[in-house]
Amino acid sequence: MTQHQHLRAVVQGEVQGVGFRWAVQREARRLGLSGYAQNLPDGSVLVEAEGAAGTLDELERFLRRGPRYAQVEGLQAQRSDARGDFDGFVTR
């Protein structure tokens, strides 16, 4: 059985108003991950996701580059054991 993990990532840069959350949602769903993407008041985006470590690696690579019009300047990511808190992947 594959070990599931929890990823908490804060993405900084030009990531609000460019479809970032929707692109993350599409990628996470494609990867079979659960969780959410949410704009933060400081202009960054918070992503929390759970799934297999390898698919979280793929999502993290996507977060580092973002969709076409985004300009990612920084990514703070932490991993922990999955908690099973999410059902599907949504934007908030």
Secondary structure, DSSP 8 states (H G I E B T S, - for coil): ---EEEEEEEEEEE-SSSSHHHHHHHHHHHHT-EEEEEE-TTS-EEEEEEEEHHHHHHHHHHHHH-STT-EEEEEEEEEEE-----SSEEE-
